[in-house]
Amino acid sequence: MSDWVMALAALAMAAQPAPARFKSGSLPAPSGATVGGGEVLLEVEVGEAGNVAAVRALRDTPPYTEALRRAVRGWTFEPAQGAQGSIPSTVLVAGSFRPPTMAGPAIGQAPIDVAAPAAGTPFPTTIAPALYPPHAQGDAQVLVEIAIGAEARPATRVVLGARGFDDAALQAAGQWRFRPGAGVAYVVFGFRQPVTAPPAVR
């Protein structure tokens, strides 16, 4: 690649604002009464001060959507940075919750797309759920940051971990793919300890 092409690419990267990054917050409380799994996609507006200004559901699976929305409203971010300093931005927050059953038919409501994302919001084209680790015990949740760029595989890191579950969450997050663009997404992977589905009644 010639020097001028590399220089143009560097200028284009420099023109992109640095995205908002998770600073603090808690994850939604696991719902022990929920027998189904679900997917949730939230478009989160982050203000210049790093506060959550608004949360809009893009994909809905009750009751996970409202639980994740309540948690995200209390999050704070390092605000996105443009040429003149802090700027408002949007961040994708997703939830991937597996049902606690290992076998048998799927239970619960199917995810429903309820809104289209804004043009600048990272949006997944491929979603991979996390598998329950074979030697883990109990329920857990892991928050993973996915940095989306020009690379084919996004860069991932654990932001809020749970012992014994982080590797499974990272492995799943590494399989997510997004529409072209750059930005940051956050995925809450919810793990429920598997139970064997009861045999069918004859």
C-alpha positions as CSV (number, residue, x, y, z in Angstrom):
1,M,0.0,0.0,0.0
2,S,1.4,3.4,-1.0
3,D,2.2,6.1,1.6
4,W,-0.6,8.4,0.4
5,V,-3.2,5.7,0.7
6,M,-2.0,4.9,4.2
7,A,-2.1,8.6,5.0
8,L,-5.6,9.0,3.7
9,A,-6.7,6.0,5.8
10,A,-5.1,7.5,8.9
11,L,-6.9,10.8,8.2
12,A,-10.3,9.0,7.8
13,M,-9.7,7.1,11.1
14,A,-8.8,10.3,12.9
15,A,-12.0,12.0,11.6
16,Q,-14.1,9.3,13.3
17,P,-15.2,10.3,16.9
18,A,-14.0,8.1,19.7
19,P,-17.1,6.2,20.8
20,A,-18.6,6.3,24.3
21,R,-17.3,3.6,26.6
22,F,-18.9,1.9,29.6
23,K,-17.8,3.5,32.9
24,S,-20.0,2.0,35.6
25,G,-23.3,0.3,36.2
26,S,-25.0,-2.9,37.3
27,L,-26.5,-5.8,35.3
28,P,-30.1,-6.8,35.4
29,A,-31.1,-9.2,38.2
30,P,-31.5,-12.7,36.9
31,S,-35.2,-13.8,36.7
32,G,-35.4,-17.3,38.3
33,A,-39.1,-17.6,37.3
34,T,-38.4,-17.2,33.5
35,V,-38.2,-20.5,31.7
36,G,-37.5,-19.2,28.2
37,G,-34.5,-17.5,26.7
38,G,-34.4,-14.3,24.7
39,E,-32.6,-11.6,22.7
40,V,-32.8,-7.9,23.4
41,L,-31.3,-5.0,21.4
42,L,-31.4,-1.5,22.9
43,E,-30.2,1.7,21.2
44,V,-28.8,3.9,24.0
45,E,-28.4,7.6,23.6
46,V,-25.4,8.8,25.6
47,G,-25.2,12.6,26.4
48,E,-22.1,14.8,26.4
49,A,-21.6,14.2,30.2
50,G,-21.7,10.4,29.7
51,N,-25.3,10.1,31.1
52,V,-27.9,7.8,29.5
53,A,-30.3,10.3,27.9
54,A,-32.7,7.7,26.3
55,V,-33.1,4.0,25.8
56,R,-35.0,2.6,22.8
57,A,-35.8,-1.0,22.2
58,L,-34.9,-2.4,18.8
59,R,-35.6,-6.1,19.5
60,D,-37.9,-7.2,22.3
61,T,-38.3,-10.4,24.3
62,P,-40.3,-10.0,27.5
63,P,-39.5,-9.9,30.4
64,Y,-35.8,-9.5,29.5
65,T,-36.3,-6.2,27.6
66,E,-37.6,-4.2,30.5
67,A,-35.1,-5.7,33.0
68,L,-32.2,-4.7,30.8
69,R,-33.7,-1.3,30.0
70,R,-34.0,-0.5,33.8
71,A,-30.4,-1.6,34.4
72,V,-29.0,0.4,31.5
73,R,-30.8,3.6,32.6
74,G,-28.4,3.6,35.6
75,W,-25.2,3.2,33.6
76,T,-22.7,5.9,33.0
77,F,-20.2,6.2,30.1
78,E,-17.1,8.0,29.2
79,P,-18.7,10.2,26.6
80,A,-17.8,10.0,22.9
81,Q,-15.1,12.4,21.8
82,G,-15.1,14.5,18.7
83,A,-12.8,17.2,17.4
84,Q,-14.2,19.8,19.8
85,G,-14.5,17.5,22.9
86,S,-17.4,15.5,24.3
87,I,-20.3,14.8,21.9
88,P,-23.6,13.0,22.2
89,S,-23.6,9.5,20.6
90,T,-25.5,6.2,20.4
91,V,-24.4,2.8,21.8
92,L,-25.9,-0.6,21.2
93,V,-26.6,-2.6,24.3
94,A,-27.7,-6.2,23.7
95,G,-28.8,-9.0,25.9
96,S,-28.4,-12.7,25.0
97,F,-30.2,-15.0,27.5
98,R,-30.2,-18.7,27.2
99,P,-33.1,-20.8,28.6
100,P,-32.1,-23.1,31.4
101,T,-33.3,-26.3,29.6
102,M,-30.8,-28.5,27.8
103,A,-33.3,-30.4,25.8
104,G,-36.9,-30.2,24.7
105,P,-38.9,-27.6,22.8
106,A,-38.2,-23.9,23.1
107,I,-40.3,-22.2,25.8
108,G,-41.2,-18.6,26.0
109,Q,-41.7,-15.8,23.6
110,A,-39.7,-15.4,20.4
111,P,-37.7,-12.1,20.0
112,I,-39.5,-9.5,17.9
113,D,-37.9,-6.6,16.0
114,V,-39.8,-3.5,17.1
115,A,-37.8,-0.6,15.6
116,A,-35.0,0.1,13.1
117,P,-31.6,1.4,14.4
118,A,-30.4,4.9,13.7
119,A,-27.8,5.2,10.9
120,G,-24.8,5.5,13.2
121,T,-25.8,2.7,15.7
122,P,-23.8,-0.5,15.5
123,F,-26.2,-3.3,14.6
124,P,-25.5,-7.0,14.6
125,T,-26.0,-9.2,11.5
126,T,-24.9,-12.4,13.2
127,I,-25.7,-13.2,16.9
128,A,-24.2,-16.1,18.7
129,P,-25.5,-17.2,22.1
130,A,-23.0,-18.2,24.8
131,L,-22.9,-21.9,25.8
132,Y,-23.1,-22.8,29.5
133,P,-19.6,-23.8,30.6
134,P,-19.4,-27.5,31.4
135,H,-17.8,-27.1,34.8
136,A,-19.7,-24.0,35.9
137,Q,-22.4,-23.9,38.6
138,G,-25.3,-21.5,39.2
139,D,-26.6,-18.5,37.3
140,A,-24.3,-15.7,36.1
141,Q,-24.2,-12.7,33.8
142,V,-21.2,-11.3,31.9
143,L,-20.9,-7.9,30.2
144,V,-18.7,-7.9,27.1
145,E,-17.5,-4.9,25.1
146,I,-17.3,-5.5,21.3
147,A,-15.3,-2.9,19.4
148,I,-16.4,-2.9,15.8
149,G,-13.9,-1.7,13.2
150,A,-12.6,-2.5,9.7
151,E,-11.3,-5.9,10.9
152,A,-13.3,-9.0,10.0
153,R,-13.4,-10.1,13.6
154,P,-14.4,-7.6,16.3
155,A,-12.2,-7.0,19.3
156,T,-13.8,-8.2,22.6
157,R,-13.1,-7.7,26.3
158,V,-14.9,-8.5,29.5
159,V,-16.1,-5.4,31.3
160,L,-18.1,-7.1,34.2
161,G,-17.2,-10.7,34.6
162,A,-18.3,-13.8,36.5
163,R,-15.8,-16.4,37.5
164,G,-16.0,-19.5,35.3
165,F,-18.2,-17.8,32.7
166,D,-15.9,-15.1,31.1
167,D,-14.3,-17.4,28.5
168,A,-17.7,-18.7,27.2
169,A,-19.0,-15.1,26.9
170,L,-15.9,-14.0,25.0
171,Q,-16.0,-17.0,22.7
172,A,-19.6,-16.2,21.8
173,A,-18.9,-12.4,21.4
174,G,-16.1,-13.2,19.0
175,Q,-18.7,-14.7,16.6
176,W,-20.9,-11.7,16.5
177,R,-20.8,-9.7,13.2
178,F,-22.1,-6.2,12.5
179,R,-23.1,-4.1,9.6
180,P,-20.3,-2.1,8.1
181,G,-19.1,0.8,10.2
182,A,-17.3,1.5,13.4
183,G,-18.4,1.8,17.0
184,V,-18.8,-0.1,20.3
185,A,-21.5,-2.5,21.4
186,Y,-22.1,-4.0,24.8
187,V,-23.6,-7.5,25.3
188,V,-25.0,-8.9,28.5
189,F,-24.7,-12.7,28.3
190,G,-27.1,-14.3,30.8
191,F,-26.3,-17.9,31.9
192,R,-28.9,-20.0,33.6
193,Q,-27.8,-23.3,35.1
194,P,-29.2,-26.0,32.8
195,V,-31.8,-28.4,34.0
196,T,-33.0,-31.5,32.1
197,A,-36.4,-31.1,30.5
198,P,-39.0,-33.4,32.0
199,P,-39.9,-36.4,29.9
200,A,-43.0,-36.0,27.7
201,V,-46.2,-37.3,29.3
202,R,-47.7,-40.2,27.4
